[in-house]
Amino acid sequence: MKENYIIICFGQFLFANHGKYGVNNENFLHNWTLGDPMLDQATGITRFEAADPAAGGQRRPFAKAVRAGDFIYISGQVPAEKGEIVAGGIVLQTEKVMENIVGVLKLAGCGLEHVIKVNVWLDDPRDFSSFNGVFEKYFIDHPPARSTVQSALMVDAKVEMDVIAYKPEP
């Protein structure tokens, strides 16, 4: 007889049938936060790593990336390193955001050439031109669709970006 588990993960309920998901109750959350992709075979959705801890080591309640079919959704990336916003202007912060995005895409087996849509939030619209200078460097060969808006961001963050990538599963 198979046992059913209800696992509380960052305030969300995940229902798992022991054996069906290839996980056990003790290692499920531990493995996922360490980088092992979590495939829900019932839905075909794969979640890649829990988001890095925020300042003070506080867990954040979302995945870095989620694959649903042939689409990969990358959570919003800010210019953070070890939970702290890096100091600097829009150019330095945009470079850090792009570095973070490239790293998360790699977790999902993708690269920038797979990105089809980018959403950008700028804290100050006067940074638009400088931001574009960095953005162009990364996407010159494979320009995605993009939306850019002004929005108040986390303290000291000047830019946040999320992306959608497309890469058919083998």
C-alpha atoms as an extended CHARMM CRD file, in Angstrom:
* protein
*
       170  EXT
         1         1  MET       CA              0.0000000000        0.0000000000        0.0000000000  PROA      1               0.0000000000
         2         2  LYS       CA              1.4130000000        3.3850000000       -0.9870000000  PROA      2               0.0000000000
         3         3  GLU       CA              1.4210000000        6.1970000000        1.5140000000  PROA      3               0.0000000000
         4         4  ASN       CA              0.2130000000        9.6770000000        0.6160000000  PROA      4               0.0000000000
         5         5  TYR       CA              1.9980000000       12.7400000000        1.9230000000  PROA      5               0.0000000000
         6         6  ILE       CA              1.0560000000       16.3540000000        2.2280000000  PROA      6               0.0000000000
         7         7  ILE       CA              4.2260000000       18.3930000000        2.2220000000  PROA      7               0.0000000000
         8         8  ILE       CA              4.1940000000       22.0270000000        3.2710000000  PROA      8               0.0000000000
         9         9  CYS       CA              6.7660000000       23.8590000000        1.1900000000  PROA      9               0.0000000000
        10        10  PHE       CA              7.2280000000       27.5690000000        1.8880000000  PROA      10              0.0000000000
        11        11  GLY       CA              3.5810000000       27.9280000000        2.8790000000  PROA      11              0.0000000000
        12        12  GLN       CA              2.2480000000       26.0040000000       -0.1380000000  PROA      12              0.0000000000
        13        13  PHE       CA              0.7720000000       22.5230000000       -0.0220000000  PROA      13              0.0000000000
        14        14  LEU       CA              2.3710000000       19.9820000000       -2.3170000000  PROA      14              0.0000000000
        15        15  PHE       CA              0.5840000000       16.6680000000       -2.5340000000  PROA      15              0.0000000000
        16        16  ALA       CA              2.8710000000       13.7640000000       -3.2650000000  PROA      16              0.0000000000
        17        17  ASN       CA              2.2010000000       10.0790000000       -3.5160000000  PROA      17              0.0000000000
        18        18  HSD       CA              5.2600000000        8.2900000000       -2.1400000000  PROA      18              0.0000000000
        19        19  GLY       CA              6.9410000000        6.5470000000       -5.0570000000  PROA      19              0.0000000000
        20        20  LYS       CA              5.0050000000        8.4010000000       -7.7590000000  PROA      20              0.0000000000
        21        21  TYR       CA              7.3100000000       11.4050000000       -7.5430000000  PROA      21              0.0000000000
        22        22  GLY       CA             10.4620000000        9.4470000000       -6.7920000000  PROA      22              0.0000000000
        23        23  VAL       CA             10.9830000000       11.3150000000       -3.5340000000  PROA      23              0.0000000000
        24        24  ASN       CA             10.7010000000       10.4420000000        0.0970000000  PROA      24              0.0000000000
        25        25  ASN       CA              9.2660000000       12.6350000000        2.7690000000  PROA      25              0.0000000000
        26        26  GLU       CA             12.5810000000       13.2120000000        4.5660000000  PROA      26              0.0000000000
        27        27  ASN       CA             14.6400000000       14.3300000000        1.5630000000  PROA      27              0.0000000000
        28        28  PHE       CA             12.0420000000       16.0490000000       -0.6020000000  PROA      28              0.0000000000
        29        29  LEU       CA             12.4900000000       19.6700000000        0.4780000000  PROA      29              0.0000000000
        30        30  HSD       CA             16.1860000000       19.2480000000        1.2990000000  PROA      30              0.0000000000
        31        31  ASN       CA             17.0490000000       17.9980000000       -2.1950000000  PROA      31              0.0000000000
        32        32  TRP       CA             14.9510000000       20.6290000000       -3.9430000000  PROA      32              0.0000000000
        33        33  THR       CA             16.5850000000       23.5110000000       -2.1060000000  PROA      33              0.0000000000
        34        34  LEU       CA             20.0180000000       22.0860000000       -2.9360000000  PROA      34              0.0000000000
        35        35  GLY       CA             19.3670000000       22.3110000000       -6.6550000000  PROA      35              0.0000000000
        36        36  ASP       CA             17.8120000000       19.0380000000       -7.7220000000  PROA      36              0.0000000000
        37        37  PRO       CA             14.9510000000       19.7830000000      -10.1520000000  PROA      37              0.0000000000
        38        38  MET       CA             11.5740000000       18.7420000000       -8.8180000000  PROA      38              0.0000000000
        39        39  LEU       CA              9.3430000000       17.1210000000      -11.4650000000  PROA      39              0.0000000000
        40        40  ASP       CA              5.6410000000       16.7680000000      -10.7450000000  PROA      40              0.0000000000
        41        41  GLN       CA              4.8120000000       13.8300000000      -12.9770000000  PROA      41              0.0000000000
        42        42  ALA       CA              1.0760000000       14.4420000000      -12.7080000000  PROA      42              0.0000000000
        43        43  THR       CA              1.3770000000       17.8840000000      -14.3170000000  PROA      43              0.0000000000
        44        44  GLY       CA              4.7040000000       17.5870000000      -16.1360000000  PROA      44              0.0000000000
        45        45  ILE       CA              5.9070000000       20.7720000000      -14.4390000000  PROA      45              0.0000000000
        46        46  THR       CA              9.5180000000       20.9560000000      -13.2520000000  PROA      46              0.0000000000
        47        47  ARG       CA             10.6460000000       23.4310000000      -10.6240000000  PROA      47              0.0000000000
        48        48  PHE       CA             14.3340000000       24.3690000000      -10.4300000000  PROA      48              0.0000000000
        49        49  GLU       CA             15.7170000000       25.2340000000       -6.9970000000  PROA      49              0.0000000000
        50        50  ALA       CA             14.1570000000       27.3510000000       -4.3420000000  PROA      50              0.0000000000
        51        51  ALA       CA             15.0900000000       31.0100000000       -4.6130000000  PROA      51              0.0000000000
        52        52  ASP       CA             18.3030000000       31.9730000000       -2.8260000000  PROA      52              0.0000000000
        53        53  PRO       CA             17.7610000000       33.0830000000        0.7500000000  PROA      53              0.0000000000
        54        54  ALA       CA             17.0680000000       36.7620000000        1.2950000000  PROA      54              0.0000000000
        55        55  ALA       CA             19.0810000000       38.8970000000        3.6830000000  PROA      55              0.0000000000
        56        56  GLY       CA             19.3970000000       37.2190000000        7.0570000000  PROA      56              0.0000000000
        57        57  GLY       CA             18.9810000000       33.7610000000        5.5150000000  PROA      57              0.0000000000
        58        58  GLN       CA             15.1960000000       34.0340000000        5.2520000000  PROA      58              0.0000000000
        59        59  ARG       CA             13.7350000000       31.5870000000        2.6940000000  PROA      59              0.0000000000
        60        60  ARG       CA             11.7530000000       32.9940000000       -0.1870000000  PROA      60              0.0000000000
        61        61  PRO       CA              8.5640000000       31.1930000000       -1.2900000000  PROA      61              0.0000000000
        62        62  PHE       CA              9.2050000000       30.5980000000       -4.9900000000  PROA      62              0.0000000000
        63        63  ALA       CA             11.3290000000       28.6480000000       -7.4470000000  PROA      63              0.0000000000
        64        64  LYS       CA             14.1570000000       30.1980000000       -9.4440000000  PROA      64              0.0000000000
        65        65  ALA       CA             12.6370000000       28.7250000000      -12.6010000000  PROA      65              0.0000000000
        66        66  VAL       CA              9.7030000000       26.5840000000      -13.6670000000  PROA      66              0.0000000000
        67        67  ARG       CA              9.4680000000       24.4960000000      -16.8390000000  PROA      67              0.0000000000
        68        68  ALA       CA              5.9490000000       23.9060000000      -18.1520000000  PROA      68              0.0000000000
        69        69  GLY       CA              6.1220000000       21.9780000000      -21.4050000000  PROA      69              0.0000000000
        70        70  ASP       CA              8.5120000000       23.7230000000      -23.7480000000  PROA      70              0.0000000000
        71        71  PHE       CA              8.4540000000       27.0380000000      -21.8390000000  PROA      71              0.0000000000
        72        72  ILE       CA             10.7660000000       28.0050000000      -18.9900000000  PROA      72              0.0000000000
        73        73  TYR       CA              9.7290000000       30.8540000000      -16.6970000000  PROA      73              0.0000000000
        74        74  ILE       CA             12.5580000000       32.5370000000      -14.7860000000  PROA      74              0.0000000000
        75        75  SER       CA             11.5210000000       34.3390000000      -11.5990000000  PROA      75              0.0000000000
        76        76  GLY       CA             12.3190000000       38.0220000000      -11.2510000000  PROA      76              0.0000000000
        77        77  GLN       CA             16.0280000000       38.6020000000      -10.7270000000  PROA      77              0.0000000000
        78        78  VAL       CA             17.3900000000       41.5630000000       -8.8290000000  PROA      78              0.0000000000
        79        79  PRO       CA             21.0570000000       42.5610000000       -8.5060000000  PROA      79              0.0000000000
        80        80  ALA       CA             21.5800000000       40.4080000000       -5.4260000000  PROA      80              0.0000000000
        81        81  GLU       CA             24.4740000000       38.3460000000       -4.2230000000  PROA      81              0.0000000000
        82        82  LYS       CA             24.1730000000       36.2010000000       -1.0810000000  PROA      82              0.0000000000
        83        83  GLY       CA             20.8360000000       37.8190000000       -0.2820000000  PROA      83              0.0000000000
        84        84  GLU       CA             22.0990000000       41.4080000000       -0.4480000000  PROA      84              0.0000000000
        85        85  ILE       CA             21.5820000000       43.9950000000       -3.1890000000  PROA      85              0.0000000000
        86        86  VAL       CA             24.9500000000       44.8560000000       -4.7520000000  PROA      86              0.0000000000
        87        87  ALA       CA             25.9280000000       48.4980000000       -4.4690000000  PROA      87              0.0000000000
        88        88  GLY       CA             26.4390000000       50.4720000000       -7.6480000000  PROA      88              0.0000000000
        89        89  GLY       CA             24.7120000000       52.2260000000      -10.4920000000  PROA      89              0.0000000000
        90        90  ILE       CA             22.3760000000       50.9090000000      -13.1460000000  PROA      90              0.0000000000
        91        91  VAL       CA             25.1630000000       49.4780000000      -15.3450000000  PROA      91              0.0000000000
        92        92  LEU       CA             26.7230000000       47.4140000000      -12.5490000000  PROA      92              0.0000000000
        93        93  GLN       CA             23.3260000000       46.2920000000      -11.2690000000  PROA      93              0.0000000000
        94        94  THR       CA             22.0910000000       45.3200000000      -14.7490000000  PROA      94              0.0000000000
        95        95  GLU       CA             25.2560000000       43.2760000000      -15.2910000000  PROA      95              0.0000000000
        96        96  LYS       CA             24.5780000000       41.4490000000      -12.0020000000  PROA      96              0.0000000000
        97        97  VAL       CA             20.9460000000       40.7760000000      -12.9650000000  PROA      97              0.0000000000
        98        98  MET       CA             22.0610000000       39.3640000000      -16.3120000000  PROA      98              0.0000000000
        99        99  GLU       CA             24.6520000000       37.1780000000      -14.5650000000  PROA      99              0.0000000000
       100       100  ASN       CA             21.8720000000       35.8580000000      -12.2990000000  PROA      100             0.0000000000
       101       101  ILE       CA             19.5650000000       35.2160000000      -15.2670000000  PROA      101             0.0000000000
       102       102  VAL       CA             22.2640000000       33.3320000000      -17.1880000000  PROA      102             0.0000000000
       103       103  GLY       CA             22.8610000000       31.1710000000      -14.1080000000  PROA      103             0.0000000000
       104       104  VAL       CA             19.1930000000       30.3030000000      -13.6750000000  PROA      104             0.0000000000
       105       105  LEU       CA             18.7500000000       29.6040000000      -17.3900000000  PROA      105             0.0000000000
       106       106  LYS       CA             21.6790000000       27.1910000000      -17.1370000000  PROA      106             0.0000000000
       107       107  LEU       CA             19.8950000000       25.3040000000      -14.3230000000  PROA      107             0.0000000000
       108       108  ALA       CA             17.0560000000       24.6760000000      -16.7800000000  PROA      108             0.0000000000
       109       109  GLY       CA             19.3930000000       23.6790000000      -19.6210000000  PROA      109             0.0000000000
       110       110  CYS       CA             18.9100000000       26.9220000000      -21.5420000000  PROA      110             0.0000000000
       111       111  GLY       CA             20.8990000000       29.9320000000      -22.6720000000  PROA      111             0.0000000000
       112       112  LEU       CA             20.0940000000       33.4990000000      -23.6680000000  PROA      112             0.0000000000
       113       113  GLU       CA             19.3760000000       32.3030000000      -27.2230000000  PROA      113             0.0000000000
       114       114  HSD       CA             16.2560000000       30.5750000000      -25.8350000000  PROA      114             0.0000000000
       115       115  VAL       CA             14.8080000000       33.7450000000      -24.2500000000  PROA      115             0.0000000000
       116       116  ILE       CA             11.6690000000       34.9300000000      -26.0550000000  PROA      116             0.0000000000
       117       117  LYS       CA             10.2640000000       37.5300000000      -23.6240000000  PROA      117             0.0000000000
       118       118  VAL       CA             11.7650000000       39.8300000000      -20.9950000000  PROA      118             0.0000000000
       119       119  ASN       CA              9.9130000000       41.9870000000      -18.4800000000  PROA      119             0.0000000000
       120       120  VAL       CA             11.9440000000       44.8210000000      -16.9740000000  PROA      120             0.0000000000
       121       121  TRP       CA             11.2350000000       47.0530000000      -14.0060000000  PROA      121             0.0000000000
       122       122  LEU       CA             13.4050000000       50.1480000000      -13.6120000000  PROA      122             0.0000000000
       123       123  ASP       CA             13.3930000000       52.1830000000      -10.4270000000  PROA      123             0.0000000000
       124       124  ASP       CA             14.3020000000       55.3880000000      -12.2970000000  PROA      124             0.0000000000
       125       125  PRO       CA             13.2300000000       55.9360000000      -15.9180000000  PROA      125             0.0000000000
       126       126  ARG       CA             16.3000000000       58.1460000000      -16.4440000000  PROA      126             0.0000000000
       127       127  ASP       CA             18.3290000000       54.8960000000      -16.3320000000  PROA      127             0.0000000000
       128       128  PHE       CA             16.6180000000       53.5770000000      -19.4760000000  PROA      128             0.0000000000
       129       129  SER       CA             19.4110000000       54.4190000000      -21.9050000000  PROA      129             0.0000000000
       130       130  SER       CA             22.2070000000       53.0550000000      -19.6940000000  PROA      130             0.0000000000
       131       131  PHE       CA             20.1610000000       49.9200000000      -19.0190000000  PROA      131             0.0000000000
       132       132  ASN       CA             19.6480000000       49.4110000000      -22.7790000000  PROA      132             0.0000000000
       133       133  GLY       CA             23.3970000000       49.6050000000      -23.3410000000  PROA      133             0.0000000000
       134       134  VAL       CA             23.9390000000       46.5740000000      -21.0960000000  PROA      134             0.0000000000
       135       135  PHE       CA             20.8200000000       44.7130000000      -22.3010000000  PROA      135             0.0000000000
       136       136  GLU       CA             21.8590000000       45.0360000000      -25.9410000000  PROA      136             0.0000000000
       137       137  LYS       CA             25.2380000000       43.4630000000      -25.2060000000  PROA      137             0.0000000000
       138       138  TYR       CA             23.5470000000       40.2490000000      -24.0460000000  PROA      138             0.0000000000
       139       139  PHE       CA             20.7290000000       40.0510000000      -26.5850000000  PROA      139             0.0000000000
       140       140  ILE       CA             22.2360000000       41.5170000000      -29.7760000000  PROA      140             0.0000000000
       141       141  ASP       CA             22.2220000000       38.1510000000      -31.6080000000  PROA      141             0.0000000000
       142       142  HSD       CA             18.8270000000       36.9010000000      -30.3520000000  PROA      142             0.0000000000
       143       143  PRO       CA             16.6420000000       39.8880000000      -29.4020000000  PROA      143             0.0000000000
       144       144  PRO       CA             13.5610000000       38.8580000000      -27.3930000000  PROA      144             0.0000000000
       145       145  ALA       CA             10.2570000000       40.6730000000      -27.0450000000  PROA      145             0.0000000000
       146       146  ARG       CA             10.4620000000       43.0720000000      -24.0890000000  PROA      146             0.0000000000
       147       147  SER       CA              8.3810000000       45.2960000000      -21.8610000000  PROA      147             0.0000000000
       148       148  THR       CA              9.9370000000       47.9400000000      -19.6040000000  PROA      148             0.0000000000
       149       149  VAL       CA              8.1230000000       49.8760000000      -16.9010000000  PROA      149             0.0000000000
       150       150  GLN       CA              9.0210000000       52.1100000000      -13.9970000000  PROA      150             0.0000000000
       151       151  SER       CA              8.2880000000       50.6750000000      -10.5870000000  PROA      151             0.0000000000
       152       152  ALA       CA              9.4540000000       51.2200000000       -7.0530000000  PROA      152             0.0000000000
       153       153  LEU       CA             11.7300000000       48.2730000000       -6.2720000000  PROA      153             0.0000000000
       154       154  MET       CA             13.3750000000       46.6740000000       -3.2620000000  PROA      154             0.0000000000
       155       155  VAL       CA             15.5710000000       49.0170000000       -1.2700000000  PROA      155             0.0000000000
       156       156  ASP       CA             18.6750000000       49.9430000000       -3.2910000000  PROA      156             0.0000000000
       157       157  ALA       CA             17.6890000000       47.8540000000       -6.3450000000  PROA      157             0.0000000000
       158       158  LYS       CA             17.6000000000       49.8330000000       -9.5760000000  PROA      158             0.0000000000
       159       159  VAL       CA             16.4560000000       47.0140000000      -11.8970000000  PROA      159             0.0000000000
       160       160  GLU       CA             14.5420000000       43.7320000000      -11.8420000000  PROA      160             0.0000000000
       161       161  MET       CA             14.0030000000       41.3800000000      -14.7650000000  PROA      161             0.0000000000
       162       162  ASP       CA             12.1500000000       38.1590000000      -15.3950000000  PROA      162             0.0000000000
       163       163  VAL       CA             12.3200000000       36.1200000000      -18.5850000000  PROA      163             0.0000000000
       164       164  ILE       CA             10.4400000000       33.4630000000      -20.4820000000  PROA      164             0.0000000000
       165       165  ALA       CA             12.4650000000       31.0190000000      -22.5230000000  PROA      165             0.0000000000
       166       166  TYR       CA             11.3880000000       28.4480000000      -25.0980000000  PROA      166             0.0000000000
       167       167  LYS       CA             13.2610000000       25.2000000000      -25.5600000000  PROA      167             0.0000000000
       168       168  PRO       CA             11.4440000000       22.0600000000      -26.6830000000  PROA      168             0.0000000000
       169       169  GLU       CA             11.9670000000       19.0910000000      -24.4110000000  PROA      169             0.0000000000
       170       170  PRO       CA             13.9160000000       16.2450000000      -25.9970000000  PROA      170             0.0000000000
